[in-house]
Amino acid sequence: MNQIDDLLREVTARNASDLHLTTSFKPFIREDGNMVTIESFPVLTPELNRQLIFEIAPEHNRREFEAEFDTDFSYELQDLGRFRVNVFMDRFGIGAVLRLIPSKIPNFEDLGLPKAVRDFCFLSKGLVLVTGPTGSGKSTTLAAMIDFINRNRTEHIITIEDPVEFVHTPKRCLINQRELHSHTRSFPNALRAALREDPDIVLVGEMRDLETMEIAIETAETGHLVFGTLHTNTAASTVDRIIDKFPADRQNQIRSMLASSLKGVVAQTLCKKKPSGRVAAFEILVVNNAVAANIREAKTFMIPSIMQTARNIGMQVFNDALFQLVADGLVDPKESYVKSVEKEAFVKKLNDNGITFDASQLEAPPSEGRQFEPQQQSEIEARVIAFINEIKRDPNNLDVLNNLAWIFATCPDARFRNGPDAVCLAERAYAITKGNNATILDTLGAAYAETGQFDKALLAARRGLEIARAANDQRLVNVLGKSIAHYEQNHPLRIG
């Protein structure tokens, strides 16, 4: 038995969703949406953490991690289920997050999926996207949709995943599940090959890059039903995200292709449920003639108003879904407010319906960051003091400016965060490097995000991404991609 198995049994016993392994900390689990320490396990030294993770990592993924500092794979415990594993490197050392993939695929009723989502499962062709932040349940929703099709249609389904998560047993459909690295080299390669494999339905686990998006849209246009995922906040912003991925001289063509091929978007976010557990809120975009015309004519800003007036065909905006969860007594108004994208409109909706809510009470919420062990608190404090002293000695020490700004911007312990100072330090480092250092731009983006300047954070991170790509620095490309996903959701980084 592998050493990590006991920790994974703890995850399943407590009905948690994730296990977090970070060097210099005890293991954490995500239980009902909250991060909770496993107190019975010792602090993870670099050696212990590496041993726990590499003991279950396939050889290919060990090599990939050594080269790229990131890797994904799956791990299965026969009596418990499957786990999706992401291994990464951060400032403490090697780390990993293991997401529990239940052995039983939930059905539509279990997830509370709206009828419009079921209707998408009966389409014969087109593109259907499931979107939301990391950890919002996109994979679970897609698994439920594929399982529904498997039980109600007779089709050939090909899935391309990184890694394979839910395992589908053929019922009425033939299902081929392909895993990145194990069965194919890339999403684009697998998508091209799928067209020669007589599919009716293709699932793309993640539409990460322009090439994957382009082939997915073309596949949908050629008469196949394509499901995919994106990291976007709302259904309407999904359209802009796809178009913005393409060069300016191709965007009109892509608008036209999307207008004819995109059939629907399911955007979702998870809320903490009362008294325990979590429940999803869904925003649904059904692409009718009016929506298609607005996509084609670059008037996507009008899509939300169409969604408000087209509830009769299954469209739904987040605020309506969040309000219904509050009205049904499933979610606290504070939780729904935090998850709302249009907060002022949501507060008005609550108050107009007799639910008194004062958003000012959330201006200074208690810290929900990690609780540091005493020895870890003093270690971080010592590093901060040492950095400050070094800056007094040499105000232009680039490494020290960058490291101290990073702590001030991202430390999970609120006592060590200082957004304005982080911005000051990061902007000084930016000036020294003349804006041409991707690592400094990553830190600058984090500093802006900590002060709530998410537009500036996105500009800095996207510029850093361009530089990292030009330098072929895949590690920084991955890091900055994750940072951008946070800022697009108006979330600051909490890394340490």
N, C-alpha and C positions, 0 to 999 in steps of 0.2 A: 504494500500500500504506500502511495506517495504521501509525503508529510503534509502537503496542502489539503489532503482529503478531509482531515478533521475540521479545518476551517470552513470548507465547503459544506460539510454537514451542519455546521453552525448556521450558515446562511439559510439552508433549506428548513432547518428546525425552527428558525425565528421568522420564517416567511419573508425574508429580506430579498432584495433584488440584485444587489451587487456586493462584491468583496473588493476592498481597496487595500493594496499592499504598497506602502511608501517607506523607503529606507529612513531609519531613525525614529519611526513611530510604531505604536502598536497597530495591528490590523484594524480597519474600520469596515463596517457594513452599512448599507443604506436600508434602513428599516422604516417603512411608512413614509419614505421621502426624507428622513432625517439621517445624518451621519452619526453612527454610534460606535464607540470603541469596544473591541473584544478584550476586556480587561484580563481575562485568564491567560492570554497569550503574551509572550515577552515582546519587548521592543525589537523591531526588525533591524538587525545589523546588516551592513552591505553583503556580508558573506551569507547570512541566513536567508535574506530576501532573494538573492541570486539563486541559491540552492532550491528554494521553494518554487521559483518560477521556471528555471531551466530544467528541473526534474520532469516537468510535463510538456515542455516545448519541443516540437518536432525539430529535427536537425536543420531543416531548411530555415525555420524561423529563428533558430539561434544564429545562423550565419547572417540572416537579414538584419537582425537586431544589432549585431556587431558592426555591420556596414552602415545601417541607416538610423539606428537608435530608436526605431519603432518597428513593431511587427504585430500581426493579428493572426490568431488561430483559434481552434475550438478544442475543448477538452470534455470528455464524457466519463461520468461515473455511472456505472451500469444501474445501480439501485437508486440514483438520485436524479439524473438528467444530464443535459449538456450545458456547457458554459462557453460563452464567447469571451475570449481573452485578448486584451490589448496590453502589450508590454511597451514601456517607454522609459526614457531617461529624463530626469529633472535635476534640479539643483541639489537634491539630497542623494541622488544616485539612481539605481534601477528601481522601477516601480511597475505595478500592474493593476488592472481593473478586470475583474471576472464577473460577467453578467450572466445570471441564471436564465437559461432558456427552458421553460417548463416542458415536460415530456408530452403533456396533453395540450393540444392546440385549442385555445379558447374559441367559442363561437360568437356570433354577432350579439346574442343576448348577454353573454358574459361581459362583453366589452361596452355594451350600450351603444353600438354603432347605429347611426341613423339609417332610415330606409334608403336614402339616396346612395349610400355606400353599397348596399346590396344591389341596387339597380346597375351600378358600374360593373358588377360581376357578370351581367348578362350582355354586355357589349360584345360585338363581334370584331371590332377594330378600334384603333385610336390609342391615345396616351392618357393614362390615369396616374397622377402623382400623389404620394402620401408624404407630407412634409411636417417639419417641426424641429425643435431643438434636440440635441443629443439626449437620449434617455426619456423621450416623450412617448415611446411605445409604437413607433412607426413599424418596426419589424413585426410586432405582435399583430397590428392591424392588417398588414399585408398577408401574414400567415393565415389569419382568419378568412380573408378574402379568397386566397388560393384554396384553402380547405373547403370553403363553400362551393367554389367552382368544381372542385374534385368530387363533391358529393352530388352535384346537380347538373353537370354537363359532361359530354364525352369529347374531350379535347386532348391535344398533346401540349404539355406545359414544360417549358425549359426555364429553370432559375439559374441566375449567375450571382453568386454571393461571396462575401469576404468577411468571415467564413460562412459555411452553411450553418444556419441556426436551427430553426424548426425543421424536423425531418418529416416529410410527407410520404405516407404510404399510399400507393395508387389505389383508388376506389373505382370511380367511373372514368378517370383520366389516366393517361400515361404521364408520369412526371420524371424528368431528368434534372437532378440538382447538381450543378457544377460549382466547384470551389476554386477561388483565385489561388494560384500557385500550385495547388494540388492537381487541378484538372485543366487549368488554362493559365496563360501568362498574364492576361489583362482583360478588363471589361470590354474594351473595343474589339480585341481578337475574338472573344467569346460571342459578342453580339454579331460580328460579321459571320462567324461560323454558324450561328443559330439560323440564319436565313437559308442555309443549305441543309438544315436538319428537320424540315417539314414541321415547324411549330405552328400552333394556333395562338398560343399565349406565351409571352416572354416576360420574366420578372428580372429587373436589373436592381441588385441590392443597393447600389448607390451610384448616382449620376455625378461623379466627382469632377469630371473635366469636360472641356469643350467637345473633344472627339466622341466621348461616350454619349453626351447629349445629342450630338448631331446624328449619330447612327440610330439612337433610340427613336428620335423623331422620324427619321427616314423609314425605320422598321414599322412604326405606327402608320405611316402614310401608305405603305405597300400592302396594307390589308391585314395586319396583325394587331392583336391587343397587347399593349405594352404597359406594365406596371413599373414604377420606379420611385425612388425617394430623393428628397432634397432637404437641406437644412435651411428652411425659411420660416419666418414668423407667421405669416398670414397667407391665405390662398391667393390674394391679389398680387402680393409681392413676389410670388413664385414665378409669375409670367415675366416680370421685369428681370428677375435673377437670371433666367435662361437667356433672355435676349441680350442682357449686358455681358454675358460670357463671350459673345461673338464680336468680331471686329466690326467697326462702324459701317464699313461698306457691305456687310452681309446682313445687317440687322433687319432691313426691310424684307429680305427673302425669308428670314427665320420667322418674322411676324406672320407672314403669309402662311408658312408651313404650320406654325403653331395654331393659327386660327382654324385651320381645317383638321388638324390631327388631335389637338388637346380636347379631351372630353370631360375631364373633371379633376379637381384638386381637393384632397382631404388634408386640412391642416389641423394639427392637434397639439395639446399640451396636457401634462398630467398635474392634477391638483391633489393636495392632501385631503383625504376623506375623513369625515367625522364618524365614529371616534378614532378609527384607525384605517389603514389601507390607503389606496389612491384610486382616483377616478379620472377619466379623460374628458376634456371638453373639445368639441369638434367644430371647425369652421368648414363649410362645404361650398365649393364653387362648382356649379354645373354649367358647362359651356354651351349656351344656347346661341341663337343667331345674334342677339344683341351683344353678348360678351365677345363672340368671334369677331364682330365688326369693330369693336373697340380695340381688340388685340391687333387687328390688321391695320387700323388707322392710328396706332400709337397713342390711344386714349385710355390706357390701363387705369388711370386715376379715377375713371368713371365706374370701374367694375364694382367697388364696394357699394355704391348707391343702387346698382342693379341687383346686387345680392339682397339688399334690404327689402326690395319690392318684389322679389321673386321667390318668396318662401313657399308658394304653392307648388313649385317644381323641385323642392328639396333643398334650396339654398339656405344657408345659415351662417350668420356672422358670429365671431367669438363672444361678443358681449351678450348676445341672446343665449348662447349655450352656457356661459358662466352664470348668468342670472338664473337660468332654469335650475342649475345645480344648487344654487343658494335657496331658491324657492322650494325645492324638494327636500331641503334640510340635509343635503349630502355634503355640502362644502360651506365653510365659514366665509362670510362676506370679505374678511381681510384677505384670505387666501385667494379668492376670486379676483379681488382688486389687484393683488400683486401680479397675477397671471394675465390680467387684461392688457391689451395693447393700447386701446383708447380709454384711458383711465377716467378722464373727466366725464365722458359720455356714460361710462359704466356707473359712476357714482350717481349721476343724474337719474339713470334708469332704476337704481336701487331706491333712491329717495322718492321718485315718482310712484313707485309701487309699495310705498309704506314701509320700506326697510331703511331705518335711519343708519347712516354710516358717515363717519367723519374721517376723511383721509389724513388729516393732520396728525392723527395718533400714530401713523406709521412713519413719520419723518425721522425718528431716531429709534429704530428697532434694536432690540438686543442683538449682540453678535451671535451668529449661528456658525461661526468658523470653528475649526478644529480646536480642541482643548489640548494645549501643549503640556507635556510632562515637565516638572520643575527643572530637570537638567536641560531640557530642550529650550525652555524659556530663557535661561541664563546664557545658553549657547548663542541664541539669536541676538539677545541683547549685547553680548560681548562682540559679536560680529558688527552690529550697528555702530557701537562705540568705536571699534577699531577703524571702521570705514570713515567715520566722521573725523577722527584724529588724522587719518591719512589725507583727507581732503584739505584739512587746515594746513597740512604740510605742503601738499601739491594739489592745488585746486583744479588742475587739468589732467589728473590721473584718470584716463578713460575707463579702465577696468573697474576702478573703485566707484566712479560716478555711475556707471551702468549697474553694478551690483547693488549699491545702496538705493538707487532709484527703483530697482526691481523689488527689493524688500518693501520699501515704502508703498509701492503700488499694488503688490499682490499677496502680501503675507496673510495667511488665514486668520492670524491673531490680530484683532482690531487694534490692540495696543501699539502695534508696530507699524500700522498703516498711516501714511501722511501724504495724501494726494497732492496738495500744492507743492510740497518739497520734492516729491517724486517728479512732478512736471518740471520744476526748476532745474533739478539735476539732469534729467533726461534731455531737456532742451539745450543745456550746456554741452552735453556729450554730442548731441545732434550737430551743434554749431562746429564743434571741433572736427567732426568727421565730414562736415559739409553735406550731410544728408545722404551719404553714400554707403552707410554701414547697415546691413539688414538686422543685425543683432540689436543695435542701438534703436533702430526704428521699431523693433518689437517692444523694447522697454518703453519707448516714448508712447506707443499705442496703449500699453498697459497703464501708464501714468495718466493719460488723458481719460481713459475709461474709469479710473478710480475717482476722478473729479466730475464724472458724468458727461464729459465731452465726447460722446460716442462717434459723432461725425468726424472729429479730428482723429480719434483712435482708429477709425476705419481707413482714413487717408494714409496715416502713418504705416499701418500694418500692410495695406495693399502695396504701398511703395516698397516696403521691405520685401514683400513677396516677389515683386518684379526683380529686385536685385538678387534675391536668393535663387530664383529660377535662372537668371542670366549666368550666375556663378555655378549652376548645377549643384547647389547645396541642398540635397533632398531633405536632410534633417530639418534645416530652417524652413524649407517649404512646408513641411508637415506642421511644424510648430506654429508658423504664421497663419496657416490655413485654419488651425483650431482657434487661434486668437480671433481671427476675423469672424468665425461662427459665433463666438461669445459677444462680440461688439454688435453684430447684426441683431442680436436678441436684447441689446441694451444691458448686457451683463458684464461687470468687471471680472478680471481674472482673480482666482484664488489658488495660487500654486505654492508659494513659499519660497 
